[in-house]
Amino acid sequence: MEAFLPKFFLLLLLLLVSGAFWTTKAAGAGATFTLKNNCPYTIWPGTLSGNGAALLGGGGFELSLNDTASFSAPPGWSGRFWARTRCLLGSSSSNGTCATGDCGGVLRCVVGGAPPASLAEFTLGSGDGTQDFYDVSLVDGYNVGIGVRPSRGSCRYAGCVADVNARCPAELRVPAESGETVACRSACEAFGAPEYCCTGAHGSPATCGPTRYSQLFKAACPAAYSYAYDDATSTFTCAAGTADYLITFCPSAADAQSKKR
């Protein structure tokens, strides 16, 4: 019995270590994205790859209230996710319409969503020692709130919880037929001026700063991009291969608080 006990505890220790190894995400393993619809209506998420990789979720799909959908992305993947709202869509190839975020009237997007649309953007690291970069961007305007919650607790929550449509200036509003505001345009889209679009003489961080319109977006959503060079407080990182990401459309304030660091 005395000889058996040390061997038993050694075996138990090996099993525990082995279990810890298999439940820890390996560095450079890419990431799993889970999209959750917390909006009080159906949305049609769009997905777009930025580096020629296969589209996650086939480019787009329908997501009902409280439903989720998960997709795995390889190391080095980059792309974006957004919500389309008030859609009348059929099959992947048939023509249809969406009130916001439309990508050519089809279910499965092969181009980005038409602004205004809130975006969740990612560039995954490609191996050990690299980083995942992620952000929520309102540079192309706002249609619904988006939150990005990494599964690793040391990586920060990013997103926009506030209802920007409710505080959108009249000159930026996109109204539905019923008159309610369904999206809020960026000043660049609304006016096309270089100082709002960070183009021409305003095409560098030194010459393109925040405007009263971008400051409105920033005040509503401090952890989201408000204009093109809003990097310092809007880009987040996590060690590559160590976290998966929950992307919530219409997140609650509690969602954001749960991952503040």
C-alpha positions as CSV (number, residue, x, y, z in Angstrom):
1,M,0.0,0.0,0.0
2,E,2.8,2.4,0.8
3,A,4.4,1.9,-2.6
4,F,1.0,2.4,-4.3
5,L,0.1,5.7,-2.7
6,P,3.0,7.8,-4.3
7,K,2.2,6.3,-7.7
8,F,-1.5,7.1,-7.3
9,F,-0.8,10.7,-6.3
10,L,1.7,11.0,-9.2
11,L,-0.9,9.7,-11.6
12,L,-3.5,12.1,-10.2
13,L,-1.1,15.0,-10.6
14,L,-0.4,14.1,-14.2
15,L,-4.1,13.9,-15.0
16,L,-4.7,17.3,-13.4
17,V,-1.8,18.9,-15.4
18,S,-3.0,17.2,-18.6
19,G,-6.5,18.5,-18.0
20,A,-5.2,22.0,-17.4
21,F,-3.3,21.8,-20.7
22,W,-6.2,20.7,-22.8
23,T,-8.6,23.3,-21.3
24,T,-6.1,26.1,-21.9
25,K,-6.3,27.7,-25.3
26,A,-3.0,27.2,-27.2
27,A,-1.1,30.2,-28.3
28,G,-1.5,30.9,-32.0
29,A,-4.7,28.9,-32.2
30,G,-6.9,31.6,-33.8
31,A,-10.2,32.4,-32.1
32,T,-13.8,31.5,-31.9
33,F,-16.3,34.4,-32.4
34,T,-19.7,34.0,-30.8
35,L,-22.3,36.5,-32.1
36,K,-25.3,37.2,-29.8
37,N,-28.4,39.2,-30.6
38,N,-29.5,41.1,-27.5
39,C,-31.6,43.5,-29.6
40,P,-35.4,43.4,-29.1
41,Y,-35.8,42.4,-32.8
42,T,-34.3,40.1,-35.4
43,I,-31.0,41.2,-37.0
44,W,-29.1,39.9,-40.0
45,P,-25.3,40.0,-39.1
46,G,-22.9,40.6,-41.9
47,T,-19.4,39.3,-41.9
48,L,-16.5,40.3,-44.2
49,S,-12.9,39.0,-44.3
50,G,-10.2,41.5,-44.9
51,N,-7.4,39.3,-46.1
52,G,-8.9,36.9,-48.6
53,A,-9.8,34.2,-46.1
54,A,-13.1,32.4,-46.2
55,L,-16.1,34.4,-44.9
56,L,-17.2,33.4,-41.5
57,G,-20.9,32.4,-41.4
58,G,-21.0,32.4,-45.2
59,G,-21.0,36.2,-45.1
60,G,-24.3,36.7,-43.4
61,F,-27.3,35.1,-41.8
62,E,-30.4,35.8,-39.7
63,L,-30.2,36.0,-35.9
64,S,-33.4,36.1,-33.8
65,L,-33.7,37.7,-30.4
66,N,-31.4,36.0,-27.8
67,D,-30.0,33.6,-30.4
68,T,-26.2,33.0,-30.8
69,A,-24.0,31.8,-33.6
70,S,-20.3,30.7,-33.3
71,F,-17.6,30.6,-35.9
72,S,-13.9,29.7,-35.7
73,A,-11.2,31.8,-37.4
74,P,-7.6,30.7,-38.1
75,P,-4.5,32.6,-36.9
76,G,-3.9,35.7,-38.8
77,W,-7.6,36.2,-39.8
78,S,-8.9,39.8,-40.1
79,G,-12.3,41.1,-40.8
80,R,-15.4,42.7,-39.4
81,F,-18.9,42.0,-38.2
82,W,-22.0,44.3,-38.2
83,A,-25.7,44.1,-37.8
84,R,-28.3,44.7,-40.6
85,T,-31.7,45.8,-39.4
86,R,-35.2,45.7,-40.9
87,C,-34.3,43.4,-43.7
88,L,-36.4,41.7,-46.3
89,L,-34.1,39.0,-47.5
90,G,-34.6,35.7,-49.2
91,S,-31.9,33.2,-50.3
92,S,-28.2,34.0,-50.5
93,S,-28.5,35.2,-54.1
94,S,-31.9,36.9,-54.3
95,N,-32.4,40.6,-54.1
96,G,-33.8,42.3,-51.0
97,T,-33.4,45.3,-48.8
98,C,-32.2,46.2,-45.3
99,A,-32.9,49.6,-43.7
100,T,-29.4,49.7,-42.2
101,G,-26.1,47.9,-42.9
102,D,-27.2,46.6,-46.3
103,C,-24.6,44.7,-48.4
104,G,-26.2,44.8,-51.8
105,G,-29.6,43.3,-50.9
106,V,-28.4,39.7,-50.4
107,L,-28.3,37.5,-47.4
108,R,-24.6,36.5,-47.7
109,C,-22.4,39.6,-48.0
110,V,-19.4,39.8,-50.3
111,V,-19.0,43.5,-49.7
112,G,-19.1,45.6,-46.6
113,G,-22.3,47.1,-45.1
114,A,-23.5,50.4,-46.4
115,P,-23.0,53.2,-43.8
116,P,-24.2,54.1,-41.3
117,A,-23.3,50.9,-39.5
118,S,-21.6,50.1,-36.2
119,L,-18.6,47.7,-36.8
120,A,-16.7,45.2,-34.7
121,E,-13.2,44.8,-36.3
122,F,-10.5,42.2,-35.6
123,T,-7.0,41.3,-36.7
124,L,-5.9,38.1,-35.1
125,G,-2.3,37.4,-34.3
126,S,-0.5,34.7,-36.3
127,G,1.5,32.9,-33.6
128,D,3.3,33.0,-30.3
129,G,4.3,36.5,-29.1
130,T,1.9,38.3,-31.4
131,Q,-1.4,40.0,-30.5
132,D,-5.0,40.1,-31.4
133,F,-6.2,43.6,-32.2
134,Y,-9.9,44.5,-31.9
135,D,-12.2,47.5,-31.8
136,V,-15.7,48.8,-32.2
137,S,-15.9,51.6,-34.8
138,L,-18.4,54.3,-35.3
139,V,-16.3,55.9,-38.0
140,D,-18.9,54.7,-40.6
141,G,-21.8,55.9,-38.3
142,Y,-24.0,54.0,-35.9
143,N,-27.0,51.7,-36.2
144,V,-27.0,49.4,-33.2
145,G,-24.8,49.1,-30.1
146,I,-22.0,46.5,-30.2
147,G,-19.9,45.0,-27.4
148,V,-16.8,42.8,-27.7
149,R,-16.0,40.7,-24.6
150,P,-12.9,38.6,-24.6
151,S,-13.0,35.3,-22.7
152,R,-9.7,36.1,-21.1
153,G,-10.3,38.3,-18.1
154,S,-7.2,40.4,-18.5
155,C,-8.2,41.5,-21.9
156,R,-10.5,44.6,-22.0
157,Y,-14.1,45.0,-23.0
158,A,-14.6,47.2,-26.1
159,G,-17.8,48.6,-27.4
160,C,-20.7,51.0,-27.5
161,V,-23.6,50.4,-25.1
162,A,-25.3,53.8,-25.5
163,D,-28.3,54.3,-27.8
164,V,-26.7,56.9,-30.1
165,N,-29.8,57.0,-32.3
166,A,-31.6,58.6,-29.4
167,R,-29.1,61.5,-29.2
168,C,-28.3,61.8,-32.9
169,P,-28.4,65.4,-34.2
170,A,-31.2,66.0,-36.7
171,E,-28.7,66.6,-39.6
172,L,-27.2,63.1,-39.1
173,R,-30.4,61.1,-38.5
174,V,-31.6,58.3,-40.8
175,P,-35.4,58.0,-40.4
176,A,-37.6,55.0,-41.0
177,E,-40.8,55.4,-42.9
178,S,-42.5,55.6,-39.5
179,G,-40.3,58.6,-38.7
180,E,-38.2,57.0,-35.9
181,T,-34.4,57.2,-36.2
182,V,-32.9,53.9,-37.3
183,A,-29.3,55.0,-37.7
184,C,-27.0,58.0,-37.1
185,R,-24.7,59.0,-40.0
186,S,-21.1,60.1,-39.5
187,A,-20.3,63.7,-40.4
188,C,-18.1,62.4,-43.2
189,E,-21.0,60.6,-44.9
190,A,-23.4,63.5,-44.2
191,F,-21.2,66.4,-45.4
192,G,-18.2,64.9,-47.2
193,A,-15.8,67.6,-46.0
194,P,-12.1,66.7,-45.6
195,E,-12.0,67.7,-42.0
196,Y,-14.7,65.2,-41.2
197,C,-13.3,62.5,-43.5
198,C,-9.6,62.9,-42.6
199,T,-8.8,63.3,-46.3
200,G,-6.8,65.8,-48.4
201,A,-5.1,68.4,-46.3
202,H,-6.6,66.6,-43.2
203,G,-5.2,63.2,-44.1
204,S,-2.9,62.7,-41.2
205,P,-3.2,62.4,-37.4
206,A,-1.5,65.8,-37.1
207,T,-4.1,67.5,-39.3
208,C,-7.3,65.6,-38.5
209,G,-8.6,65.8,-35.0
210,P,-11.9,65.3,-33.2
211,T,-14.9,67.5,-34.3
212,R,-18.0,68.4,-32.5
213,Y,-19.7,65.5,-34.2
214,S,-17.1,62.9,-33.4
215,Q,-17.0,64.2,-29.8
216,L,-20.7,63.4,-29.6
217,F,-20.0,59.8,-30.6
218,K,-17.1,59.6,-28.2
219,A,-19.1,61.0,-25.3
220,A,-21.8,58.4,-25.9
221,C,-19.3,55.5,-26.4
222,P,-15.9,56.2,-24.9
223,A,-14.5,52.7,-25.8
224,A,-15.3,53.0,-29.5
225,Y,-13.7,54.7,-32.5
226,S,-15.3,58.1,-33.1
227,Y,-13.2,59.2,-36.1
228,A,-10.3,57.8,-38.2
229,Y,-7.4,58.7,-35.9
230,D,-9.1,57.9,-32.6
231,D,-6.6,55.1,-31.9
232,A,-5.3,55.9,-28.4
233,T,-8.6,55.0,-26.5
234,S,-10.2,52.8,-29.1
235,T,-7.9,49.9,-30.1
236,F,-7.6,46.9,-27.8
237,T,-5.2,44.0,-27.7
238,C,-5.0,40.4,-26.3
239,A,-2.3,37.8,-26.6
240,A,-2.8,35.8,-29.8
241,G,-4.5,32.5,-29.3
242,T,-5.4,33.0,-25.7
243,A,-9.0,34.3,-26.0
244,D,-12.3,33.8,-27.8
245,Y,-14.6,36.7,-28.4
246,L,-18.3,37.3,-27.6
247,I,-19.8,40.0,-29.8
248,T,-23.1,41.2,-28.5
249,F,-25.5,43.4,-30.5
250,C,-27.4,45.8,-28.3
251,P,-25.3,45.0,-25.2
252,S,-26.5,46.1,-21.8
253,A,-24.6,48.3,-19.4
254,A,-24.1,45.2,-17.2
255,D,-22.3,43.5,-20.1
256,A,-19.8,46.4,-20.3
257,Q,-19.2,46.6,-16.5
258,S,-18.5,42.8,-16.2
259,K,-15.2,43.2,-18.1
260,K,-13.9,46.6,-17.1
261,R,-10.3,46.6,-16.1
